[in-house]
Amino acid sequence: MKSLLLLLGTFILGYLVAIFTSQDDPVVENGPSKSSQSHIKKQDPVAPDPNLHSEEPPVDWFNSDFNGSWIQFIDHLVTLSPKSGAFSAAWQRIHALPLSGQWELFHGALSYRNRGKVKDLISNLIYTLAKEDMPRAQKMFEEMIPHDQAQFGTTFLYGWANGDSKGAWDWLNSVDRSTTGSFLRSDTIMQIKRATIIGMMNDPINSIDVLELALKEEDILFAEQSLDVVIHQLIQKDMDQTLALVDSHPSIADTIVKKAIEHWARTDLPQAANFLMTNEDIASVESAAIVGEMMILNNVSENISQLYSELKRPELKEQLALVAAGHSAQHDLNESIKWVDSIKTRRTKRQAAANVIHKLGFSENMDTHIQFLEIILGTTADARPAYVRSLREWQKTNPDRVNEYVDSLPTDASDLRDQLIWQLNLNLDSKD
């Protein structure tokens, strides 16, 4: 027993000694022991490799003028994807450059080694410089080689037209085209003149002057198109001033009235109708049609009948009837027939009949079409075009019914019957 107690006491004493001695020499996890550390030499700091460079911060090309750095900028620009944000930001900053910077960038782009990649840049700069700094831009353009003039001439003129419209107009009317190379074609002149017209109209002081210029234009088609633009712009700015031109410029009174009615038809329909009635003598049939169509679109089609009864000029009344007939076809065929029947001019009546047929479509009963044609046009030979158009459509879906109808035409309609047989290529015998 004594020996057992002695053994247990020896074990406990050894355990306590082990604990206290371990606190003086703590174990470092995942690290070398003291003995191994004594054999490792402390290394000196690693010196940077002179051949390795950290990424340079992006260059801000836009703090001032380029100062000769345009090559680096263009090299950077041509690497950007047109869909990238960086590309959009670059163009925004180009537009924000002072003129001196844009001029330096322009000359750099002209001499860039790969012109194909900077064509858009050159074109954009030419437009801006011609608009903002025309005297210098004109001298620059005259010194360009013919190939560059041909490639960028139209853009140059558009910039000029937007910056100094009157100057561009005068130059276009006086330039000797034999000295301008291939860029100044007839269609180009017309395009630029339209731009100058619009540009000059932006200044209300020029409005009447621009009108006079358009009136003097030798190209009749262009003169008419220019007048449309000018009068439209005038009406938007000052209707009273525009209407005063009816008396001072009788040669264009009809155009002014037409444009005024078009404007009011979309903004003040009752005023448009009243103006049409008070200017019947110079109003166009197109104006009557516009008023009628706008009445339908504005769900006041019942006003067409009132306007029709108050108008005196037959051409205007028939145009209203034509519009009303087409509108009535889909919901009241009898009403449509009345409108068509009120038209006395044969050509207009045929047009109205064709409109009604178109509105009816070809999903309804064929007999409805035939009934309409017989009531409106009769069965004489001169009604053949309308019958042919309608029956040709019905041949696609019901050829037997077409044969049956043509064969049933009476003897007094034999001329129409024979022509339909021929034009519709029907296998029917002629009636004597």
C-alpha positions as CSV (number, residue, x, y, z in Angstrom):
1,M,0.0,0.0,0.0
2,K,2.8,2.4,0.9
3,S,4.5,1.6,-2.4
4,L,1.3,2.4,-4.3
5,L,1.0,5.8,-2.7
6,L,4.6,6.6,-3.4
7,L,4.2,5.8,-7.0
8,L,1.1,8.0,-7.3
9,G,2.8,10.9,-5.7
10,T,5.8,10.7,-8.0
11,F,3.4,10.8,-11.0
12,I,1.6,13.9,-9.8
13,L,4.9,15.7,-9.0
14,G,6.2,15.0,-12.5
15,Y,3.0,16.3,-14.1
16,L,3.1,19.7,-12.2
17,V,6.8,20.2,-13.2
18,A,5.9,19.7,-16.8
19,I,3.2,22.3,-16.7
20,F,5.3,25.0,-15.2
21,T,8.3,24.5,-17.4
22,S,6.1,24.7,-20.6
23,Q,5.0,28.3,-19.8
24,D,8.6,29.5,-20.3
25,D,8.8,28.1,-23.8
26,P,5.4,28.4,-25.6
27,V,4.8,26.3,-28.7
28,V,4.3,28.3,-32.0
29,E,1.7,26.6,-34.1
30,N,2.6,26.1,-37.8
31,G,6.0,27.7,-37.2
32,P,9.6,26.5,-37.0
33,S,11.0,25.5,-33.7
34,K,13.7,27.5,-31.9
35,S,16.3,25.1,-33.1
36,S,15.3,25.4,-36.7
37,Q,15.0,29.2,-36.5
38,S,18.6,29.5,-35.5
39,H,19.7,28.1,-38.8
40,I,17.7,30.6,-41.0
41,K,19.4,33.8,-42.2
42,K,17.4,37.0,-42.2
43,Q,16.9,38.1,-45.9
44,D,17.4,41.7,-47.2
45,P,14.4,43.5,-48.7
46,V,13.9,42.7,-52.4
47,A,14.8,45.6,-54.7
48,P,12.3,46.6,-57.5
49,D,12.9,45.2,-61.0
50,P,13.7,48.2,-63.2
51,N,12.2,46.3,-66.2
52,L,8.8,46.1,-64.6
53,H,6.5,49.1,-64.7
54,S,3.2,49.7,-62.8
55,E,0.2,50.7,-65.0
56,E,0.4,54.5,-65.7
57,P,-2.6,56.6,-64.8
58,P,-4.8,57.5,-67.8
59,V,-3.8,60.7,-69.5
60,D,-6.3,63.5,-69.4
61,W,-6.1,64.8,-72.9
62,F,-8.7,67.5,-72.4
63,N,-7.2,69.8,-69.7
64,S,-6.0,72.2,-72.3
65,D,-4.9,72.3,-76.0
66,F,-3.3,69.1,-77.2
67,N,0.2,70.7,-77.3
68,G,1.4,68.1,-79.9
69,S,-0.2,65.1,-78.1
70,W,-2.9,64.5,-80.7
71,I,-1.2,61.4,-82.1
72,Q,-1.4,59.7,-78.7
73,F,-5.0,60.7,-78.3
74,I,-6.0,59.4,-81.8
75,D,-4.1,56.2,-81.1
76,H,-6.2,55.8,-78.0
77,L,-9.5,56.8,-79.7
78,V,-9.2,54.2,-82.5
79,T,-8.8,51.4,-80.0
80,L,-12.2,52.1,-78.3
81,S,-15.3,50.2,-79.2
82,P,-18.0,52.5,-80.6
83,K,-20.4,50.9,-78.1
84,S,-18.3,51.5,-75.1
85,G,-18.8,54.2,-72.5
86,A,-15.2,55.4,-72.9
87,F,-15.9,56.0,-76.6
88,S,-19.0,58.2,-75.8
89,A,-17.1,60.1,-73.2
90,A,-14.2,60.8,-75.6
91,W,-16.6,62.3,-78.2
92,Q,-18.3,64.4,-75.5
93,R,-15.0,65.8,-74.5
94,I,-14.0,66.4,-78.2
95,H,-17.1,68.5,-78.6
96,A,-16.2,70.4,-75.4
97,L,-12.7,71.3,-76.7
98,P,-12.0,75.0,-77.5
99,L,-11.7,75.8,-81.2
100,S,-7.9,75.9,-81.0
101,G,-7.9,72.3,-79.6
102,Q,-10.4,71.1,-82.3
103,W,-8.3,72.7,-85.0
104,E,-5.1,70.9,-83.7
105,L,-7.0,67.6,-83.5
106,F,-8.4,68.2,-87.0
107,H,-5.0,68.8,-88.6
108,G,-3.6,65.8,-86.7
109,A,-6.4,63.5,-88.0
110,L,-5.8,64.7,-91.6
111,S,-2.2,63.5,-91.4
112,Y,-2.9,60.4,-89.4
113,R,-1.2,57.3,-90.8
114,N,-4.5,55.3,-91.1
115,R,-7.1,57.7,-92.5
116,G,-9.7,55.0,-92.8
117,K,-10.0,54.8,-89.0
118,V,-10.4,58.5,-88.5
119,K,-12.9,59.4,-91.2
120,D,-15.8,59.9,-88.8
121,L,-13.5,62.1,-86.6
122,I,-12.5,64.3,-89.5
123,S,-16.1,64.6,-90.7
124,N,-17.4,65.5,-87.2
125,L,-14.7,68.2,-86.8
126,I,-15.2,69.6,-90.3
127,Y,-18.9,70.1,-89.5
128,T,-18.2,71.8,-86.2
129,L,-15.4,74.1,-87.5
130,A,-17.5,75.1,-90.5
131,K,-20.4,76.0,-88.2
132,E,-18.3,77.8,-85.6
133,D,-15.3,79.3,-87.5
134,M,-16.4,79.7,-91.1
135,P,-13.7,82.1,-92.5
136,R,-10.9,79.9,-91.3
137,A,-12.8,76.7,-92.3
138,Q,-13.5,78.0,-95.8
139,K,-9.8,78.7,-96.3
140,M,-8.9,75.3,-95.0
141,F,-11.4,73.6,-97.2
142,E,-10.1,75.4,-100.3
143,E,-6.6,74.1,-99.6
144,M,-7.7,70.5,-99.2
145,I,-6.8,68.1,-101.9
146,P,-9.7,67.2,-104.3
147,H,-10.1,63.7,-102.9
148,D,-10.7,65.2,-99.4
149,Q,-13.0,67.8,-100.8
150,A,-15.1,65.2,-102.5
151,Q,-15.2,63.0,-99.4
152,F,-16.0,65.8,-96.8
153,G,-17.5,68.5,-98.9
154,T,-21.2,67.8,-98.2
155,T,-20.5,67.7,-94.4
156,F,-18.6,71.0,-94.7
157,L,-21.5,72.7,-96.4
158,Y,-24.0,71.3,-93.9
159,G,-21.9,72.8,-91.1
160,W,-21.8,76.1,-93.0
161,A,-25.5,76.1,-93.6
162,N,-26.2,75.6,-89.9
163,G,-23.8,78.3,-88.8
164,D,-24.2,81.0,-91.5
165,S,-27.3,80.0,-93.5
166,K,-27.5,83.2,-95.6
167,G,-23.8,83.0,-96.5
168,A,-24.1,79.3,-97.5
169,W,-27.2,80.2,-99.6
170,D,-25.4,83.0,-101.4
171,W,-22.4,80.8,-102.1
172,L,-24.5,78.0,-103.5
173,N,-26.2,80.4,-105.9
174,S,-23.0,82.0,-107.1
175,V,-20.4,79.2,-107.1
176,D,-18.8,78.1,-110.3
177,R,-19.4,74.3,-110.1
178,S,-16.6,73.6,-112.6
179,T,-14.2,74.7,-109.8
180,T,-15.7,72.6,-107.0
181,G,-14.8,69.1,-108.1
182,S,-17.2,66.2,-107.8
183,F,-18.7,66.8,-104.4
184,L,-21.1,69.6,-105.5
185,R,-23.7,67.6,-107.5
186,S,-27.2,68.9,-108.3
187,D,-28.8,66.7,-105.6
188,T,-26.2,67.9,-103.1
189,I,-27.1,71.6,-103.8
190,M,-30.8,70.9,-103.3
191,Q,-30.1,69.1,-100.0
192,I,-27.9,71.9,-98.7
193,K,-30.4,74.6,-99.8
194,R,-33.1,72.9,-97.8
195,A,-30.8,73.0,-94.8
196,T,-30.1,76.7,-95.3
197,I,-33.8,77.4,-95.7
198,I,-34.5,75.8,-92.3
199,G,-31.4,77.4,-90.8
200,M,-32.5,80.9,-91.9
201,M,-36.0,80.3,-90.7
202,N,-34.7,79.9,-87.1
203,D,-34.4,83.7,-87.1
204,P,-37.9,85.2,-87.2
205,I,-36.4,88.5,-88.7
206,N,-35.4,86.5,-91.8
207,S,-38.8,84.9,-92.4
208,I,-40.1,87.2,-95.1
209,D,-36.6,87.4,-96.7
210,V,-36.4,83.6,-96.9
211,L,-39.9,83.6,-98.5
212,E,-38.7,86.0,-101.2
213,L,-35.6,83.8,-101.8
214,A,-37.7,80.7,-102.2
215,L,-39.9,82.6,-104.7
216,K,-36.9,83.5,-106.8
217,E,-35.6,80.0,-106.9
218,E,-35.4,78.8,-110.6
219,D,-35.9,75.1,-109.8
220,I,-39.7,74.9,-109.7
221,L,-39.9,71.7,-107.6
222,F,-37.4,73.0,-105.1
223,A,-39.2,76.3,-105.0
224,E,-42.5,74.6,-104.1
225,Q,-40.8,72.4,-101.5
226,S,-39.1,75.5,-100.0
227,L,-42.3,77.4,-99.9
228,D,-44.0,74.5,-98.0
229,V,-41.2,74.6,-95.4
230,V,-41.2,78.4,-95.1
231,I,-44.9,78.8,-94.8
232,H,-45.1,75.9,-92.3
233,Q,-42.5,77.6,-90.1
234,L,-44.2,81.0,-90.4
235,I,-47.6,79.6,-89.3
236,Q,-46.0,78.0,-86.3
237,K,-44.5,81.4,-85.3
238,D,-47.2,83.9,-86.3
239,M,-50.5,82.9,-88.0
240,D,-51.6,86.6,-88.4
241,Q,-48.4,87.6,-90.2
242,T,-48.7,84.5,-92.4
243,L,-52.3,85.2,-93.4
244,A,-51.4,88.8,-94.2
245,L,-49.2,87.4,-97.0
246,V,-52.3,86.2,-98.8
247,D,-52.9,89.8,-100.0
248,S,-49.3,90.8,-100.4
249,H,-48.3,87.6,-102.2
250,P,-51.3,86.4,-104.3
251,S,-49.2,83.9,-106.3
252,I,-48.7,81.8,-103.1
253,A,-52.1,82.5,-101.5
254,D,-53.4,79.0,-102.2
255,T,-50.3,77.4,-100.5
256,I,-50.7,79.7,-97.4
257,V,-54.4,78.8,-97.1
258,K,-53.7,75.1,-97.5
259,K,-51.0,75.2,-94.8
260,A,-53.2,77.2,-92.5
261,I,-56.1,74.8,-92.8
262,E,-53.7,71.8,-92.2
263,H,-52.4,73.5,-89.1
264,W,-55.9,74.3,-87.7
265,A,-57.3,70.9,-88.7
266,R,-54.9,69.4,-86.1
267,T,-55.2,72.1,-83.4
268,D,-58.6,73.8,-83.8
269,L,-61.0,71.9,-86.1
270,P,-63.9,74.4,-86.0
271,Q,-61.5,77.2,-87.0
272,A,-60.3,75.0,-89.9
273,A,-63.8,74.4,-91.1
274,N,-64.7,78.1,-90.9
275,F,-61.5,79.1,-92.7
276,L,-62.2,76.6,-95.4
277,M,-65.7,78.1,-96.0
278,T,-64.5,81.7,-96.0
279,N,-61.7,81.0,-98.4
280,E,-63.4,78.6,-100.8
281,D,-62.2,80.4,-103.9
282,I,-58.5,79.6,-103.2
283,A,-58.8,76.5,-100.9
284,S,-57.6,73.2,-102.4
285,V,-59.5,69.9,-102.5
286,E,-56.8,68.5,-100.3
287,S,-57.7,70.9,-97.6
288,A,-61.4,69.9,-97.8
289,A,-60.3,66.2,-97.5
290,I,-58.1,67.0,-94.5
291,V,-60.9,68.7,-92.7
292,G,-63.3,65.8,-93.4
293,E,-60.7,63.2,-92.3
294,M,-60.0,65.0,-89.1
295,M,-63.7,65.3,-88.3
296,I,-63.9,61.5,-88.6
297,L,-60.8,61.0,-86.5
298,N,-62.2,63.3,-83.8
299,N,-65.6,61.4,-83.8
300,V,-67.5,64.4,-85.2
301,S,-68.3,62.9,-88.6
302,E,-71.9,64.2,-88.4
303,N,-70.4,67.7,-88.9
304,I,-69.4,66.7,-92.4
305,S,-73.0,66.9,-93.6
306,Q,-73.3,70.4,-92.2
307,L,-70.0,71.6,-93.8
308,Y,-71.1,69.9,-97.1
309,S,-74.4,71.8,-97.2
310,E,-72.6,75.2,-96.5
311,L,-69.9,74.9,-99.1
312,K,-70.7,76.3,-102.5
313,R,-67.7,75.1,-104.6
314,P,-68.5,71.7,-106.3
315,E,-64.9,70.4,-106.1
316,L,-64.8,70.9,-102.3
317,K,-68.2,69.4,-101.8
318,E,-67.3,66.3,-103.8
319,Q,-64.0,65.8,-101.9
320,L,-66.0,65.8,-98.7
321,A,-68.5,63.4,-100.1
322,L,-65.6,61.1,-101.2
323,V,-64.2,61.0,-97.6
324,A,-67.7,60.5,-96.1
325,A,-68.5,57.6,-98.5
326,G,-65.4,55.7,-97.5
327,H,-66.1,56.3,-93.8
328,S,-69.8,55.1,-94.0
329,A,-69.1,52.0,-96.0
330,Q,-68.2,49.8,-93.0
331,H,-71.2,50.6,-90.9
332,D,-74.0,51.9,-93.2
333,L,-73.7,50.9,-96.9
334,N,-76.9,52.8,-97.8
335,E,-75.4,56.0,-96.4
336,S,-72.3,55.3,-98.3
337,I,-74.3,54.9,-101.5
338,K,-76.0,58.2,-101.0
339,W,-72.6,60.0,-100.6
340,V,-71.2,58.4,-103.7
341,D,-74.4,59.2,-105.6
342,S,-74.1,62.8,-104.7
343,I,-70.8,63.1,-106.7
344,K,-71.4,64.2,-110.2
345,T,-67.9,64.2,-111.6
346,R,-67.4,60.7,-113.2
347,R,-63.7,60.4,-112.2
348,T,-64.3,61.4,-108.6
349,K,-67.3,59.0,-108.4
350,R,-65.2,56.1,-109.6
351,Q,-62.6,57.0,-107.0
352,A,-65.2,57.1,-104.3
353,A,-66.6,53.7,-105.5
354,A,-63.1,52.2,-105.3
355,N,-62.6,53.6,-101.8
356,V,-65.9,52.0,-100.7
357,I,-64.9,48.6,-102.2
358,H,-61.5,48.9,-100.4
359,K,-63.3,49.6,-97.1
360,L,-65.7,46.8,-97.5
361,G,-62.8,44.3,-98.0
362,F,-63.3,40.9,-99.6
363,S,-64.4,38.9,-96.6
364,E,-68.1,39.9,-97.0
365,N,-70.6,38.5,-99.5
366,M,-69.6,39.1,-103.1
367,D,-73.2,40.1,-103.9
368,T,-72.8,43.2,-101.6
369,H,-69.9,44.4,-103.8
370,I,-71.8,43.8,-107.0
371,Q,-75.0,45.5,-105.7
372,F,-73.0,48.5,-104.8
373,L,-71.3,48.7,-108.2
374,E,-74.5,48.3,-110.1
375,I,-76.3,51.0,-108.1
376,I,-73.4,53.5,-108.3
377,L,-71.9,52.8,-111.7
378,G,-74.6,50.9,-113.6
379,T,-73.6,48.2,-116.0
380,T,-72.3,50.3,-118.9
381,A,-68.9,49.6,-120.5
382,D,-67.2,52.6,-119.0
383,A,-67.7,51.1,-115.5
384,R,-65.4,48.2,-116.6
385,P,-62.3,49.2,-114.5
386,A,-64.2,49.1,-111.2
387,Y,-65.8,45.7,-112.0
388,V,-62.5,44.2,-113.2
389,R,-60.7,45.3,-109.9
390,S,-63.5,43.8,-107.7
391,L,-64.1,40.6,-109.7
392,R,-60.4,39.9,-110.0
393,E,-60.2,39.8,-106.2
394,W,-63.2,37.5,-106.0
395,Q,-61.7,35.2,-108.6
396,K,-59.0,34.3,-106.0
397,T,-61.6,32.9,-103.5
398,N,-64.8,32.2,-105.5
399,P,-64.1,31.8,-109.2
400,D,-67.3,29.9,-109.9
401,R,-69.5,32.7,-108.5
402,V,-67.6,35.2,-110.7
403,N,-68.3,33.1,-113.8
404,E,-71.9,32.8,-112.8
405,Y,-72.4,36.6,-112.3
406,V,-70.7,37.6,-115.6
407,D,-72.7,35.0,-117.5
408,S,-75.9,36.3,-116.0
409,L,-75.4,39.9,-117.2
410,P,-78.4,41.0,-119.4
411,T,-78.3,41.7,-123.1
412,D,-78.2,45.4,-122.6
413,A,-74.9,45.0,-120.7
414,S,-73.3,42.8,-123.4
415,D,-70.5,45.3,-123.9
416,L,-69.5,45.1,-120.2
417,R,-69.9,41.3,-120.3
418,D,-67.7,40.9,-123.3
419,Q,-64.9,43.0,-121.8
420,L,-65.1,41.2,-118.5
421,I,-64.8,37.9,-120.2
422,W,-61.7,39.1,-122.0
423,Q,-60.0,40.8,-119.1
424,L,-60.8,38.1,-116.6
425,N,-59.9,35.4,-119.0
426,L,-63.2,33.6,-118.5
427,N,-64.3,30.6,-120.6
428,L,-67.7,31.9,-121.6
429,D,-69.4,32.4,-124.9
430,S,-70.3,35.9,-126.0
431,K,-74.0,36.8,-126.2
432,D,-75.3,38.0,-129.6
